[in-house]
């Protein structure tokens, strides 16, 4: 999901963060690879670390990347299917060939499979619309590619007039109402983009719609952007974006076991009580080729300019003119899914873990989403296998993982995290890769890991340039290094937003990546011609992920920076105050003590960094242990056991997926959600007290000089 998500969200988050990062980054003179000190390492251990980073970086290759994709993308890998199991077995075989010991862990998830998908235009003329792309000569096992499917959508057989709702956001439905257009009893036609797809049927259902058709408009990822598949990277007229509509902004993982692992025999709540399945109506995706006759025949007022898409006629609101019959039969059952994990025990701190993960399931072939991430994890495993044979060991345990069921609702990673909740108290960080094989780099993190991302990019030579990834990243972004804040939409969610494990999500995409998103066209042909024809970006991303993981695993003092984190939190609190004044005319939830406490947290973080620098100069290993205990605890201090209002599965008080966006980050989610979404002042004040206690705990954790 990485490329599509970052393209949609970059304008929302990059500008605010990049200035802070530039100020925090090391001088440009440190940009040359394999030289100089490393934050968090003594000089002696930095030399040892660089020696093994050099050996590690020599292993990932373009040839290996190409061979892995040709093998793993040869058949579709939809979660819980035979193709998925074949993929799992191939991943296991590769890990074993590297001298590693992989384990398959089975969980059981409640999910949907399309049994019947039928979409008919019934007025002004009858037309049966296609629900699957046409087969290409190079695509094998094509019968195993499912038709267009919005995972977790309920079944239904509905008929009605069509209303066009732009992106299907709350504000889009508000504009329809302003124009006197009701969707009650209608079938909503909405284009993908702007928000998580699951928001669209939820909002349509709130207003009484019978069903929803989703399509990718060519203005967003089709012929208006350039040549379409198979002649170019952009979405062809028959390309369909599959994807889940499970309400991942409310919870993640198996819908029937929210908060506990879905092992065999686990207690299951009824689907009617599952937060992830709340408020949905029959929903299915179609191509823009199929949407064209529906839009062309619509009557009613012409839409405003910002609603106009890329098809060559004026779009209209409806209703009138177009009627549709939508017949969906989705089979729901509990099915097995399979995670693959490898543990490389640490030599000094085996109880502490650094986890590198990527999901291996895909809606179809999945070369980009997300075999690119899985193949990078495999290349990291291959390189670590070679280091182990030379006698090397990481100081902390490294876990390599490929997750199943991500596409349905982050199933595999969430069940793993819920199963190992106690052990995750000792997790140093989680590194995620979701779409990692293209020329345009992007990252989202907790602020504590900003510096780790930036420093790792300085060590990787970037294909097509004469310099490092760091230099290319800046060149692509007007001299800045924009890092977003973790919101929703990939496997970091359970680790970070439920269990407080610091997380980073690193990836790269190429122009046109949005055009293959969740489409049958996301295949080896697309990747080898448009995404990464030389496969060099795959290899470079393997080096980046590996170096970031190795540094977290081997640092004397874990390089998690809480001073910029506290500084950003102060800004979020000031923004909350300002928004109250603008929207409510006065401040009704006082956060002045929280601002003061966040400033104290910032001072404590600065003092801790001073102590860390001193300990590193002196090589004080006892101090390293004390400092690392504090550093690892601090992110957990920001959780609340009560969970967020209305969505208790989420516990992080600084970041969560936006309730009305799904992917985009909501800052101070309890405060903003309670006050501005729910209008509940009492709950907002209660969560202000919880936030204050968390900020005070984080301050005390970092400020204490004695033993933890």
C-alpha distance (Angstrom), angle and dihedral (degrees) to the residues before:
residue distance angle dihedral
X1 . . .
X2 3.80 . .
X3 3.80 102.4 .
X4 3.77 97.2 46.1
X5 3.77 91.7 43.9
X6 3.78 96.2 49.4
X7 3.80 94.1 45.4
X8 3.79 89.3 54.7
X9 3.79 96.7 44.1
X10 3.80 105.4 35.8
X11 3.83 94.1 92.1
X12 3.81 89.4 51.5
X13 3.79 99.0 55.1
X14 3.78 114.8 11.2
X15 3.78 101.9 79.6
X16 3.79 96.3 52.4
X17 3.79 94.7 50.6
X18 3.77 103.9 37.4
X19 3.81 97.1 71.5
X20 3.80 91.6 55.1
X21 3.77 90.7 48.5
X22 3.78 94.3 50.3
X23 3.79 89.4 52.5
X24 3.82 91.0 48.5
X25 3.79 96.7 44.4
X26 3.76 123.2 101.4
X27 3.82 119.0 -103.7
X28 3.79 118.2 -78.2
X29 3.78 90.3 -110.6
X30 3.81 88.1 74.4
X31 3.80 91.8 62.5
X32 3.80 97.7 97.4
X33 3.82 112.5 98.6
X34 3.79 124.7 -113.0
X35 3.79 99.7 17.0
X36 3.79 139.1 103.4
X37 3.79 136.1 9.5
X38 3.80 124.5 -31.7
X39 3.82 120.3 -138.0
X40 3.79 110.2 -107.8
X41 3.83 95.5 20.4
X42 3.77 131.8 99.6
X43 3.78 113.0 -122.7
X44 3.79 90.7 -105.4
X45 3.79 94.5 49.8
X46 3.80 91.7 43.5
X47 3.80 88.1 59.9
X48 3.84 89.8 50.0
X49 3.79 90.7 47.0
X50 3.80 93.9 50.6
X51 3.78 91.0 49.8
X52 3.80 91.0 58.5
X53 3.79 94.1 39.1
X54 3.78 87.7 58.5
X55 3.80 91.8 49.9
X56 3.80 90.3 45.4
X57 3.83 94.1 49.4
X58 3.79 92.3 54.3
X59 3.81 92.0 64.5
X60 3.85 109.5 60.4
X61 3.78 109.2 82.1
X62 3.77 141.3 -179.3
X63 3.79 90.3 -125.1
X64 3.80 92.0 56.5
X65 3.80 91.2 46.6
X66 3.79 92.0 53.0
X67 3.78 93.3 46.6
X68 3.80 92.5 49.1
X69 3.80 92.9 51.3
X70 3.80 93.5 45.7
X71 3.80 87.8 55.0
X72 3.81 102.7 38.4
X73 3.82 96.2 41.3
X74 3.80 94.6 49.2
X75 3.82 90.5 101.0
X76 3.80 134.6 20.7
X77 3.79 116.5 -86.6
X78 3.80 106.5 -157.4
X79 3.80 109.8 165.7
X80 3.81 116.6 -88.4
X81 3.84 94.2 8.4
X82 3.79 129.5 117.6
X83 3.81 90.0 -103.4
X84 3.79 89.6 54.1
X85 3.82 90.7 51.8
X86 3.81 90.7 49.5
X87 3.80 88.4 52.0
X88 3.80 91.5 49.9
X89 3.79 91.2 51.8
X90 3.81 91.1 50.7
X91 3.81 91.4 50.0
X92 3.80 90.4 50.5
X93 3.81 91.1 49.4
X94 3.80 91.2 52.9
X95 3.80 93.8 49.7
X96 3.80 89.9 49.8
X97 3.79 91.3 49.9
X98 3.82 87.6 57.7
X99 3.80 90.5 57.5
X100 3.82 93.2 -104.2
X101 3.81 128.7 128.8
X102 3.82 110.6 -126.2
X103 3.79 123.5 -168.9
X104 3.80 127.5 -155.6
X105 3.78 112.8 -144.8
X106 3.80 117.7 -167.6
X107 3.79 123.5 -148.5
X108 3.78 128.2 174.2
X109 3.79 122.1 -127.5
X110 3.78 135.1 -175.0
X111 3.78 107.6 -127.7
X112 3.79 145.2 147.0
X113 3.79 133.1 -106.2
X114 3.82 121.4 -170.3
X115 3.79 111.9 -114.2
X116 3.80 97.2 167.5
X117 3.82 128.9 11.9
X118 3.79 116.5 177.7
X119 3.79 126.3 164.8
X120 3.81 119.8 177.7
X121 3.75 132.1 178.1
X122 3.83 103.7 -139.5
X123 3.82 100.3 177.1
X124 2.95 145.8 76.8
X125 3.81 79.4 6.0
X126 3.78 135.9 -8.7
X127 3.78 118.2 -98.6
X128 3.79 131.4 157.6
X129 3.79 108.2 -138.9
X130 3.83 123.9 -142.6
X131 3.80 116.2 -108.5
X132 3.82 99.5 -172.8
X133 3.78 135.9 44.2
X134 3.77 120.7 -104.8
X135 3.78 115.8 -98.4
X136 3.80 119.1 -102.0
X137 3.82 119.5 -144.2
X138 3.81 94.2 -115.2
X139 3.81 95.3 50.3
X140 3.79 112.3 101.9
X141 3.82 127.2 -165.2
X142 3.79 87.3 21.9
X143 3.80 92.8 158.0
X144 3.80 86.5 67.6
X145 3.82 92.2 60.5
X146 3.79 105.1 99.6
X147 3.81 120.9 -134.3
X148 3.76 119.7 -104.5
X149 3.78 106.2 -53.5
X150 3.78 136.7 174.4
X151 3.76 101.2 -152.6
X152 3.82 116.7 -127.2
X153 3.81 93.0 16.1
X154 3.80 112.4 142.8
X155 3.79 119.2 -116.0
X156 3.76 120.4 -106.4
X157 3.79 146.4 154.5
X158 3.80 107.4 -140.5
X159 3.77 138.2 160.8
X160 3.75 129.5 -167.0
X161 3.76 152.8 120.2
X162 3.79 117.1 -65.8
X163 3.80 126.1 -117.1
X164 3.80 120.3 -171.0
X165 3.83 111.2 -135.4
X166 3.82 103.8 179.6
X167 3.85 106.6 -137.3
X168 3.80 94.1 -10.3
X169 3.81 94.3 -119.9
X170 3.81 122.7 149.8
X171 3.80 89.2 -104.4
X172 3.81 91.1 51.8
X173 3.79 91.6 55.6
X174 3.81 88.8 45.8
X175 3.82 89.3 55.9
X176 3.80 90.8 50.0
X177 3.80 89.2 53.1
X178 3.80 90.4 48.4
X179 3.80 88.3 56.6
X180 3.78 91.0 48.7
X181 3.81 94.5 -107.6
X182 3.80 115.7 141.1
X183 3.80 123.7 -165.0
X184 3.80 93.5 -162.9
X185 3.78 108.5 131.2
X186 3.81 90.5 1.8
X187 3.80 135.3 112.5
X188 3.79 111.2 -116.6
X189 3.79 120.2 -139.3
X190 3.81 110.3 -159.9
X191 3.75 133.5 168.1
X192 3.76 124.4 -125.3
X193 3.78 120.1 -107.5
X194 3.82 143.3 60.8
X195 3.84 93.7 62.1
X196 3.80 138.6 26.7
X197 3.80 110.1 -72.2
X198 3.82 92.3 -121.4
X199 3.80 90.7 66.1
X200 3.82 91.1 63.3
X201 3.83 100.2 63.4
X202 3.80 90.3 38.6
X203 3.80 91.3 57.2
X204 3.81 92.4 42.6
X205 3.81 90.8 50.7
X206 3.80 91.7 51.0
X207 3.79 88.1 60.2
X208 3.78 96.2 47.3
X209 3.81 102.8 -98.7
X210 3.81 117.8 159.7
X211 3.78 97.9 -144.6
X212 3.80 145.7 -17.1
X213 3.79 134.6 -126.7
X214 3.81 115.8 -162.7
X215 3.79 124.3 -163.4
X216 3.80 139.1 170.7
X217 3.80 109.1 -116.0
X218 3.82 116.6 -140.0
X219 3.81 88.5 -128.1
X220 3.79 87.5 68.1
X221 3.80 105.5 38.1
X222 3.81 110.2 -12.5
X223 3.80 142.2 78.9
X224 3.82 95.1 -38.4
X225 3.82 87.1 68.7
X226 3.81 97.6 50.8
X227 3.79 143.2 -79.0
X228 3.80 114.4 -4.1
X229 3.79 130.7 -136.8
X230 3.01 128.3 -42.6
X231 3.83 91.0 20.3
X232 3.80 93.7 39.7
X233 3.80 142.2 1.6
X234 3.80 100.3 -92.7
X235 3.80 126.5 98.2
X236 3.80 115.9 -81.5
X237 3.83 121.7 -137.4
X238 3.81 90.3 -97.9
X239 3.82 95.5 46.4
X240 3.81 113.9 121.1
X241 3.80 125.6 -162.8
X242 3.79 109.0 -141.7
X243 3.77 120.4 -166.3
X244 3.77 146.7 140.6
X245 3.80 123.6 -86.5
X246 3.82 93.4 -164.6
X247 3.79 109.2 137.1
X248 3.80 97.3 -108.8
X249 3.80 90.3 165.6
X250 3.85 85.7 71.2
X251 3.81 100.3 41.5
X252 3.81 141.8 -28.1
X253 3.78 137.6 -135.7
X254 3.78 129.7 35.4
X255 3.83 104.3 -0.4
X256 3.81 93.3 -138.2
X257 3.81 97.2 53.0
X258 3.83 105.6 45.8
X259 3.80 107.4 176.9
X260 3.80 100.0 5.9
X261 3.83 132.5 69.4
X262 3.80 119.8 -89.0
X263 3.77 95.0 -131.5
X264 3.78 121.0 153.7
X265 3.79 109.7 -66.7
X266 3.81 94.9 14.5
X267 3.79 118.5 154.1
X268 3.80 110.7 -96.8
X269 3.76 128.8 -158.6
X270 3.82 117.7 -140.8
X271 3.82 113.9 -91.9
X272 3.81 88.5 -117.6
X273 3.82 88.6 65.1
X274 3.81 96.6 45.2
X275 3.84 111.7 114.4
X276 3.82 91.4 -150.1
X277 3.81 91.1 60.5
X278 3.80 97.5 46.7
X279 3.79 122.6 130.0
X280 3.81 99.9 -0.7
X281 3.82 130.1 146.3
X282 3.83 130.5 -169.9
X283 3.80 106.5 -60.8
X284 3.79 132.7 172.9
X285 3.80 136.6 167.8
X286 3.80 125.5 -122.0
X287 3.80 134.2 -179.5
X288 3.78 124.5 -100.1
X289 3.78 86.9 -113.2
X290 3.81 87.9 61.1
X291 3.82 92.9 42.0
X292 3.81 93.3 52.3
X293 3.84 98.5 79.9
X294 3.81 90.5 44.1
X295 3.79 92.5 53.2
X296 3.79 94.7 40.0
X297 3.83 93.2 56.2
X298 3.81 96.0 46.3
X299 3.80 118.0 118.9
X300 3.76 130.1 -159.4
X301 3.81 133.2 73.3
X302 3.78 120.1 -20.7
X303 3.81 113.2 -101.9
X304 3.81 122.5 -114.5
X305 3.79 117.9 -93.7
X306 3.81 94.1 -99.3
X307 3.82 89.8 58.7
X308 3.79 94.6 51.2
X309 3.78 113.3 109.0
X310 3.78 132.7 -161.8
X311 3.81 102.0 -86.3
X312 3.84 113.3 110.0
X313 3.80 100.9 -106.4
X314 3.79 139.0 60.6
X315 3.79 113.8 -78.7
X316 3.82 117.1 -133.6
X317 3.78 134.0 -163.0
X318 3.79 98.8 -127.8
X319 2.94 148.5 178.4
X320 3.75 101.7 171.5
X321 3.76 133.8 58.4
X322 3.81 98.3 36.9
X323 3.79 127.0 70.4
X324 3.79 127.3 174.6
X325 3.78 139.6 -163.3
X326 3.79 113.0 -150.0
X327 3.80 116.8 -171.1
X328 3.81 116.5 179.5
X329 3.75 128.4 171.7
X330 3.78 110.3 -179.1
X331 3.79 117.5 -179.8
X332 3.81 113.2 -140.1
X333 3.78 121.7 -161.2
X334 3.79 142.7 139.4
X335 3.79 108.0 -95.1
X336 3.82 133.9 177.4
X337 3.78 121.0 -104.3
X338 3.77 127.9 -172.6
X339 3.80 132.2 -137.2
X340 3.80 119.8 -167.9
X341 3.81 117.1 -150.0
X342 3.80 135.7 175.6
X343 3.80 123.0 -164.9
X344 3.79 120.9 -156.8
X345 3.83 103.9 -171.3
X346 3.76 118.6 -132.2
X347 3.79 120.7 -118.9
X348 3.83 97.8 -141.9
X349 3.81 106.2 18.5
X350 3.81 107.6 22.4
X351 3.81 91.0 162.4
X352 3.82 90.9 62.3
X353 3.80 116.2 80.0
X354 3.78 137.9 -160.3
X355 3.80 109.7 -166.0
X356 3.80 124.8 -156.7
X357 3.78 112.9 -171.2
X358 3.79 145.5 168.9
X359 3.78 131.8 170.8
X360 3.79 118.7 -110.4
X361 3.82 99.6 -166.1
X362 3.80 121.0 95.0
X363 3.79 139.2 -178.9
X364 3.81 90.5 -119.4
X365 3.82 128.9 -17.8
X366 3.79 94.4 -26.8
X367 3.80 105.0 -162.7
X368 3.78 90.4 156.6
X369 3.82 101.1 25.1
X370 2.87 98.3 68.5
X371 3.77 121.9 -35.1
X372 3.79 86.0 84.4
X373 3.81 88.1 65.4
X374 3.80 94.0 41.4
X375 3.80 91.8 49.2
X376 3.80 89.7 51.9
X377 3.80 90.8 52.9
X378 3.81 88.1 50.5
X379 3.81 91.6 50.0
X380 3.80 89.5 50.5
X381 3.81 87.8 50.6
X382 3.79 91.2 50.4
X383 3.80 91.2 51.8
X384 3.80 93.8 46.1
X385 3.79 89.4 49.3
X386 3.80 89.1 57.9
X387 3.82 91.8 48.5
X388 3.79 91.2 50.4
X389 3.80 89.6 54.6
X390 3.82 88.0 56.4
X391 3.80 90.9 56.8
X392 3.80 97.2 -99.0
X393 3.81 121.6 142.6
X394 3.81 128.8 -178.2
X395 3.80 115.0 -118.7
X396 3.81 91.1 -131.3
X397 3.78 126.5 35.6
X398 3.80 115.4 -88.5
X399 3.79 117.9 -151.3
X400 3.80 118.9 -162.7
X401 3.79 114.1 -163.6
X402 3.77 141.0 178.6
X403 3.78 111.3 -165.8
X404 3.78 130.2 -148.8
X405 3.81 128.2 -146.0
X406 3.81 97.8 25.1
X407 3.79 92.6 134.8
X408 3.80 94.0 59.3
X409 3.80 95.5 50.4
X410 3.82 113.0 -46.6
X411 3.81 90.0 -73.1
X412 3.80 106.0 159.0
X413 3.79 99.3 42.7
X414 3.80 92.4 43.9
X415 3.79 93.9 50.7
X416 3.81 89.9 48.4
X417 3.80 90.9 51.1
X418 3.80 93.4 46.0
X419 3.81 89.8 47.8
X420 3.80 92.6 50.6
X421 3.79 99.1 36.2
X422 3.81 92.8 130.2
X423 3.83 93.6 49.1
X424 3.80 91.1 47.5
X425 3.78 88.6 69.1
X426 3.82 83.7 79.3
X427 3.79 96.1 44.0
X428 3.80 111.3 121.6
X429 3.80 97.1 -164.0
X430 3.79 145.4 -28.9
X431 3.82 119.0 -130.2
X432 3.82 114.7 -161.0
X433 3.80 130.6 -164.3
X434 3.81 118.4 -168.9
X435 3.79 110.4 161.0
X436 3.80 108.5 -0.5
X437 3.78 112.8 163.5
X438 3.79 113.6 88.9
X439 3.78 146.6 78.4
X440 3.82 100.1 -99.5
X441 3.81 113.1 77.0
X442 3.78 124.7 -152.5
X443 3.79 138.1 170.1
X444 3.77 141.2 -173.9
X445 3.80 122.1 -168.6
X446 3.74 148.5 152.8
X447 3.83 104.4 -88.5
X448 3.80 89.3 -111.8
X449 3.82 89.6 70.4
X450 3.81 100.0 45.1
X451 3.77 93.0 101.4
X452 3.81 92.3 47.8
X453 3.80 90.6 56.7
X454 3.79 93.7 46.2
X455 3.80 93.8 47.1
X456 3.80 92.6 48.6
X457 3.82 91.7 51.7
X458 3.81 88.4 56.8
X459 3.80 90.1 62.2
X460 3.80 99.6 53.5
X461 3.78 125.1 80.9
X462 3.80 108.9 -136.3
X463 3.83 120.1 -136.5
X464 3.78 117.1 -115.2
X465 3.80 92.6 25.2
X466 3.78 137.9 79.7
X467 3.78 92.5 -127.1
X468 3.77 147.9 43.4
X469 3.77 131.8 -58.5
X470 3.80 87.2 -107.6
X471 3.79 90.9 59.9
X472 3.81 93.0 44.7
X473 3.81 90.6 48.1
X474 3.79 90.8 54.4
X475 3.80 92.0 45.4
X476 3.80 89.9 53.4
X477 3.82 92.0 51.0
X478 3.82 107.4 43.3
X479 3.78 93.6 -93.3
X480 3.80 95.6 -47.0
X481 3.79 134.2 111.8
X482 3.82 102.6 -141.8
X483 3.78 115.3 -162.5
X484 3.78 119.5 -178.0
X485 3.77 126.7 -146.9
X486 3.78 120.0 -108.5
X487 3.78 113.2 -95.2
X488 3.79 122.9 150.0
X489 3.75 144.4 -51.3
X490 3.79 109.0 75.3
X491 3.77 146.0 56.5
X492 3.80 97.4 -76.2
X493 3.81 91.6 76.0
X494 3.81 101.5 87.9
X495 3.80 93.7 40.6
X496 3.79 95.7 49.4
X497 3.79 108.6 24.5
X498 3.79 99.2 38.2
X499 3.81 104.5 27.8
X500 3.81 103.1 25.1
X501 3.80 97.7 -121.9
X502 3.83 108.6 155.8
X503 3.80 107.7 -113.6
X504 3.77 142.3 -169.3
X505 3.80 128.3 -167.9
X506 3.80 112.5 -157.3
X507 3.78 126.4 180.0
X508 3.75 147.8 136.5
X509 3.77 135.6 -140.0
X510 3.78 138.3 -175.7
X511 3.81 130.4 -130.5
X512 3.79 106.6 -77.2
X513 3.80 95.6 28.6
X514 3.80 90.4 125.2
X515 3.79 88.1 60.3
X516 3.81 93.8 66.9
X517 3.80 96.9 40.0
X518 3.85 109.7 139.6
X519 3.80 90.5 -20.5
X520 3.81 130.3 129.4
X521 3.80 83.6 -116.1
X522 3.82 91.0 70.5
X523 3.79 91.1 98.5
X524 3.78 144.0 121.1
X525 3.83 90.1 -85.0
X526 3.83 91.1 57.2
X527 3.79 94.8 45.6
X528 3.81 95.5 44.9
X529 3.81 92.9 50.2
X530 3.80 106.9 31.0
X531 3.79 113.2 7.1
X532 3.79 104.2 49.6
X533 3.82 109.7 -19.4
X534 3.80 93.1 176.4
X535 3.83 93.4 40.4
X536 3.81 87.9 -137.0
X537 3.82 94.2 122.6
X538 3.79 89.3 57.3
X539 3.80 89.9 54.9
X540 3.81 92.4 46.0
X541 3.81 91.5 51.4
X542 3.81 89.6 50.2
X543 3.81 88.5 55.6
X544 3.81 91.6 48.0
X545 3.80 95.0 49.5
X546 3.78 91.4 44.4
X547 3.79 95.2 50.3
X548 3.82 92.2 46.7
X549 3.81 89.8 49.9
X550 3.80 94.6 45.4
X551 3.79 93.2 50.8
X552 3.78 92.5 50.9
X553 3.80 89.4 47.8
X554 3.81 96.5 47.5
X555 3.81 106.6 33.0
X556 3.79 117.1 123.8
X557 3.80 88.0 -145.4
X558 3.79 112.6 23.5
X559 3.80 108.4 -114.9
X560 3.81 99.5 -127.5
X561 3.80 110.3 139.8
X562 3.81 116.3 -152.3
X563 3.78 99.2 170.3
X564 3.85 94.4 78.2
X565 3.82 88.4 39.6
X566 3.80 90.8 58.1
X567 3.79 90.9 44.1
X568 3.80 91.1 54.6
X569 3.80 90.7 47.0
X570 3.80 90.1 56.1
X571 3.79 88.3 53.1
X572 3.82 92.2 49.5
X573 3.79 90.3 52.1
X574 3.80 92.3 48.9
X575 3.81 88.8 49.4
X576 3.80 89.4 51.9
X577 3.79 90.3 53.9
X578 3.79 92.1 48.0
X579 3.80 92.3 48.8
X580 3.79 90.6 53.0
X581 3.78 90.2 54.4
X582 3.78 92.5 47.7
X583 3.80 98.0 44.0
X584 3.80 102.9 29.6
X585 3.78 101.9 25.6
X586 3.80 92.4 -124.2
X587 3.81 142.9 35.5
X588 3.79 110.4 -89.2
X589 3.82 97.8 165.7
X590 3.79 110.2 50.6
X591 3.82 113.0 -148.3
X592 3.79 98.4 168.4
X593 3.81 92.2 115.8
X594 3.81 89.7 49.5
X595 3.81 90.1 53.8
X596 3.78 90.4 50.6
X597 3.79 91.2 47.5
X598 3.81 93.0 48.7
X599 3.80 88.3 52.1
X600 3.82 88.8 51.6
X601 3.82 88.4 49.7
X602 3.80 88.2 53.5
X603 3.81 91.3 52.5
X604 3.80 91.0 47.8
X605 3.80 90.2 51.2
X606 3.79 90.8 51.4
X607 3.81 90.8 50.3
X608 3.79 91.5 48.5
X609 3.79 90.7 52.2
X610 3.80 88.9 53.2
X611 3.81 90.0 52.8
X612 3.80 90.6 46.8
X613 3.79 92.1 52.1
X614 3.79 89.9 50.3
X615 3.81 92.6 48.6
X616 3.81 91.1 49.8
X617 3.79 91.9 51.3
X618 3.79 90.5 50.6
X619 3.81 96.8 39.2
X620 3.82 89.3 -127.3
X621 3.82 103.4 175.4
X622 3.81 94.2 -178.6
X623 3.79 88.5 56.1
X624 3.81 89.9 48.4
X625 3.80 90.0 59.6
X626 3.79 93.7 48.2
X627 3.80 92.8 46.7
X628 3.80 94.0 47.1
X629 3.80 92.0 51.3
X630 3.79 89.0 56.2
X631 3.78 95.2 42.6
X632 3.81 92.3 51.1
X633 3.80 93.7 48.0
X634 3.79 98.1 50.1
X635 3.80 99.4 77.6
X636 3.83 89.0 49.6
X637 3.80 89.3 54.8
X638 3.81 87.8 67.9
X639 3.82 93.2 63.6
X640 3.78 125.3 95.1
X641 3.79 120.0 -147.2
X642 3.80 89.1 -147.0
X643 3.79 90.8 64.6
X644 3.78 123.0 -140.0
X645 3.81 119.0 -49.8
X646 3.79 110.2 -84.1
X647 3.80 92.9 2.3
X648 3.81 109.6 57.3
X649 3.82 93.6 171.2
X650 3.84 86.6 77.2
X651 3.80 114.3 70.5
X652 3.80 108.0 168.8
X653 3.80 111.9 109.3
X654 3.80 98.2 -162.9
X655 3.83 102.8 45.7
X656 3.81 136.6 23.6
X657 3.80 137.6 144.0
X658 3.79 111.2 -79.0
X659 3.79 111.3 -98.8
X660 3.82 90.3 -136.9
X661 3.81 97.1 33.9
X662 3.82 105.9 38.1
X663 3.80 95.1 -160.3
X664 3.81 104.4 39.3
X665 3.78 117.4 85.6
X666 3.78 120.5 -103.4
X667 3.78 110.7 -155.3
X668 3.81 118.3 -146.7
X669 3.81 86.7 6.2
X670 3.80 97.9 -175.9
X671 3.79 94.2 51.2
X672 3.79 96.7 41.0
X673 3.79 94.4 40.5
X674 3.79 96.4 48.0
X675 3.79 95.8 44.1
X676 3.79 106.0 33.3
X677 3.82 102.6 26.5
X678 3.81 101.6 33.1
X679 3.81 99.2 23.9
X680 3.80 88.8 -136.4
X681 3.81 109.1 146.1
X682 3.79 94.3 175.3
X683 3.81 93.1 55.5
X684 3.82 91.3 44.0
X685 3.81 89.7 54.8
X686 3.80 91.5 48.3
X687 3.80 90.3 53.1
X688 3.79 91.3 46.6
X689 3.81 86.5 61.5
X690 3.80 90.6 49.6
X691 3.80 91.4 49.1
X692 3.79 91.2 49.4
X693 3.80 90.8 53.1
X694 3.81 90.4 49.5
X695 3.79 93.6 49.7
X696 3.80 89.8 48.3
X697 3.82 90.3 50.0
X698 3.82 91.5 49.8
X699 3.79 89.9 50.1
X700 3.78 93.0 49.8
X701 3.79 91.8 46.5
X702 3.78 92.3 57.0
X703 3.79 97.7 35.5
X704 3.82 99.1 53.4
X705 3.80 111.5 98.9
X706 3.79 99.3 -169.7
X707 3.75 130.8 78.3
X708 3.82 115.2 -54.8
